[in-house]
Amino acid sequence: MEQIIGGSALREDTKTPTPNVHPSVAAVAVQFPPNLYSQEEVIGALTDFAGPEFQRFALTSGVASRHTALPLAQYKDLTGFTDANEYFLEIALDLAEQALLAALDEANVQPSEVDVVFSTTVTGLAVPSLEARLAARVGLREDVKRIPLFGLGCVAGAAGLARVHDYLRAFTDHVAVLVAVELCSLTVQREDMSIANLVASSLFGDGAAVVVATGADRAAAGPKVLATRSRTYPDTTGALGWNIGGDGFQIVLSPEISTVVEKYLGDDVRKFLADHGLSTGDVSTWLLHAAGPKVIDAFEDALELPPDALERTRKSLRDNGNLSSVSVLDILHATMADPPSPGSIGLMVAMGPGFSAELVLLTW
């Protein structure tokens, strides 16, 4: 066990300092499609298939506006999964390229300096995967390591950063990139009248995010990633995910998710922090995935947080909807634009299919 003291690590067994091997976040960029609509406009466009009941979910979703991959009027013309996935490939690559080049520029890193690229999405299928298609477009090296991730869903922003941390702990002079793209609007099932589909249609938005991180030998000005923890909960595989068939991605979304958060996540967070000599009172910055109002409230209650602790999470949900894997990276981007004081502790938390949680400990 390690204690995190002022951003450095002490071995619990010896109490002697260990070398600083903590990676740093050098830059985060977020890119949205140009189509921005109010929640009322989305309700008007979707009521034709979802019916008047959709409005009830949409107006209590905590979402005020969302970006969509296509203009709203174009969705009714989609002919099925093949059509939607072709749009996904085109638009996802464009957004990812824009975000990647912006993040590299902010980090003062050339594409040829990137040693490994992780990519994650759960709203479209691409073989070769997105990062392979991006490589030639932006000038990544021919020997860049590629690590595509699929199936993690909403947890993937935090899980992806955690895996970047793991890699950079071993390769302390390397540069790593995480690319996350989600075009949730292209997965909407117009023939599915289930409550789960209506809730999902009221919540999710579209966007892309890129994180550039560096190993300890190339420390950047952004927050250091101190430690991570993964958790998969028993008997919850049916709580969240996709049923994938001829019509594409049909949402699986259980109302029990907030109950799982209430039951497990508070204790998991406290134990994780305690293992590093910290308590919830030491965390000044909370970066929680903008899952939806009930989950956000459940997390806030489980940890007895002050009312303003999750304001950035609620703002991300309000302005952009639930962006799946991009969501927590959008919140990281906002936090880095207005960072806490040096030495502050932050905790990134996201949940997704599994049902799983990922915890990432940060310091500024």
N, C-alpha and C positions, 0 to 999 in steps of 0.2 A: 504494500500500500504506500502511496505517496501523499504527502501533504503539499499543497500549493501555498507557498508563502511569498507574497509580493511578486508573483509571476515566475518564481523559480521553484524547483522541486527538491524535496528532502526525502531520502529513503527512510521509511518508517522504522526499518530494523536497525539502521546505523545512525540516523539523524545527521548524516554527512551530506553535503551538497552533491547533487548529480549534475553532469554537464547539461547546459541549456540546449535541449534538442526540440524545443517547441517551435513548430511552424508558425508563420504569420500570414494573415490575410492581407494581400497587397492592394487589392481592388475588387469591387463588385460593380457590375453594370446590369441594368434592367432595361428591357426593350419591349414595347407593347405594339400590337397592330394599330393601324391608324383609325380603326372604326371604334369610336367611343360612344356608348349609349347610356342614358339614364335607366334605372330599373323600370321606370314606367314605360319607356320605349320597348324594353325587352318583353315586358308583360304583354304589351299590345301585339308584338310580333309572334309570341308563342301561344297566346290564348286560343288561336284557331285550332291547335291540336291538343293543347293541355286542358282546355275548358276553364270555366270560371274558378274552379277550385285552386288552380295554379296561383292566382292572384293572392290568395291567403298565405301561401308559403312565401311567395316573393316579397310581400310587404313586411314580413317578420324575419327576413333573412339577415338583416344587418348590412345589406348591400344597397348602395345608392347609385353606383355606376359600374360599368364593365366594358372592357375592350373585347371585341370579337374578331376572329380570324377573317371572316367575310362580312360584307354588309348584310344587315339583318334580312333584307328582302331576298337575298340570294339563297338562304337556307332551305326554303321550300322547294327549290329546284334540285337539291341534291338527290341523286338517284339511288344511293346506297353506300355501302362501306367502301367500295373501290373508288367511287367518286370523291368521297370525303377524305380518304387516305391520300389520294393524289394531291388534293389541296394541302393536306398536312405536310407532305414532303416539300412542296414549293414554299409555303409560308414559314414553316418551322426553320428551314435552312436559312432563309433570308433574315429572320429575327435573330437566330443564333449567330450568324455572321456579324450582324450589326452589334450585338451585345459583346461578342468576343473581341472584336477590334476595339471597341470602346474601353473594355476592361484592360486589355493589354496596353493601350495608350495611357490610361490612367496610372497603371503600374510601372510605366516606362520599361516595358518588356517587349522585345521583338518576337514575332511568331516563331522564328527559328530558335529561340531560347527555350521554348516549351518542351519539357521532357516527357510529360505524361498528360493525357487528356481523358477525363471521365465524362461520360454523357448520360443523361437520364431523361426519360419521357415515359408516359404511360397512356398517351392519347393518340398514338399513331404507331405504325409499324414500318420499319425501314431496314433493309438488308441490301447493301452495307449500311451500317448504322450511321447516325447523324454525324458523329465526330470523324468518321472516315470520309464522309462526303464533304465535310468542312475543311479537311486537311489541305487539299490542293487549292481550295478557294482562298484561304487566308495565308498560305505559305508555311504550314507546319513542316517540320523535318520528316524525311522519309523513314527515319528510325524512331519517331515519336511513339510512345507506348499508348495503346488504345484500350480503354476499359469501359465498355458500354454497360449500363445498368437498366434493367427493365423489370417492372412488376412491383417496385417499391412504392409507387404512387406518391401520396402526400408526404410521406416520411423521407422521400429521397433527397430533398434539399439538405436536411440535416445529416442524413446517412451518407450522402455524397461528400459533404465536408468532412465528416468523420473518417471516411476512407482516404480522402486526401491527406488528412492528418497522419493516418497510419503509414501511408507511403512516404511522406516527407520525414517522418521519424527515422526511417531507414536510409533515405537519400537526402541528406541534409543540405546538399548544394544544388538541389534540383528545383525546377519551377513546375508547378502542377496547375491544371485548369479544370474546373468543373462547369459543364454546360448543361443547363436544365431548360427544357422547352415543353410547354403544355398548351395545347389548343383544345381545351375542354369543350368548346361549343361545337366542334366537329363530331363529337360523340353522341350528341343528343338523339334519343330514339323517339321518333315522332309517332310510332305505333304503341309505345309503352305508356300506359296510363297508371302505372304503379305509383304509390306514394314516394318511393325511393327516387324514381325518375323526376317527379315533380319537384322534390326537394333539391336534387342535384341541379336541375335546370334553373332553379332560383338562386343558386349559390355560386357556381363556378365561372371563372373568367379565363382569359387567354393572355399569355405572355412568355417571355424568356428571360433568363438570368445567367450570368457568367461570373464565376469567382476565379481570381488569380491568387495563388498562394505560393509562398516560397519556404524552403527549408531554413533551419536555424543559421546556416552559414551565409544565407542571403537575406537576413532579417529585413522585413518591410516595416513601414510606419503604422500599419493597421494592427488590429487586435491579434494577440497570440492565441493559438488553440492549445489549451493545456491538457485536456483529457476528454475522453468520450465513453459512452456506455450505450449498449444496445439491449433491448428488452422485447421479447415476444411473449404474449400472454396466452395462457392455456385456454383451449376450447373457444377460440375466437376467430377461427379461420373464415367463418361465414359472416363476419361483422362488416367487412368492407372489401370491395374489389370489383372485378368485372366478370360477367358471363360473356365470353367471346364466341360469337357465332356468325351466321351469314349476314346479319344486319350490322355487324361490328361490335361495339362495346356497350353492353347493357349493364348499368350500374347496379352494384350490390351495396346497400347502405342500410345498416341496422340502426334503429333508434337506441340500441343498447350501448352505443359508443360512449356517450357521456357517462353512463354507469360504469363502464370499464375504467374511464379516466378517474372517476371519483373513487373507485375501489383500489386501484393500483398506483396511479401515477404520482400522487402526492408522496407516498412512502418511498417510491423509487427515486424521486428527486432528492428527498431528504437523505437517504442512504448514500446516494452518489456524492452529494456535497459533503457529508460527514466523512466519507472515505478520503477526502482531500482537505480535511480540517476546516470545513466551512459549514455555514448554516444558511437558511433562506434569508436571514437578515443581512448576510454579507453580499448578497446579489443585488446590485443596483440596477441592472439592465436585464429585462426578460424579453427573449425573442421567441415567442410562441407562434407556431403555425396558425394562420387564420382559418381554422377549420369551419367555424360557424358559431353563432351566439351561444348555443347550449354547451358546446365543448369548451369554449373560452370561459364561460361562467363556471363550469364544473372544475376546470383547472384553477381558476382564481379562488374558488371556495376551498378546494382540497388543500391549497397551500396558504390559505388565509392571507392573500396578498392585498395591499392597499388598492383603492379604486382606480388609481392612475397607472398601476404597474404594467398593464397590458394595453395602454392607449395606442401604441404603434401597431399592435396586432389588430385592434378594432378599426384603426384608420385604414390599414391595408385592405381589410375585408370591405369596409365601406366604399373605398375609392375604386377597388379593382376586383372585388369578389375573391373567392377562394381560388388561388392559382395553382393548387396541387403542389408539386415539388418546388415550384418557383416562389411560393408564398413566403416561406421563412427566409429565403434569400432576398426578397423584396424588403422584408423587415430589417435584415442585416444591412442592406444598402442604405435605408433611411437612417439607421443607427450610425453608420460610418459617416454620413453627411453631417450629423450632429452628435459627435461622440461624447461619451461620459468622460469624467476626469481621469487622468493617468492613474493606474493602479486599480481602477474599478473592475469588479467581477461581473461577467455576464453569463447567462445560461440560455442556450438555444435548445428548444424542445419542439419536436414534430412527431406526429403519429400517422400511421398508414396501414395498408393491408398487412395482415399477418395474424392477429392485429398486433402491431408493433409500435414501439416508441424509440426514439433516438435522442440522447442527451449529449450536448457539446458544451464544454466549459471554456469560457473565453476570458481574457484579461486585456485591458487597454493600457 
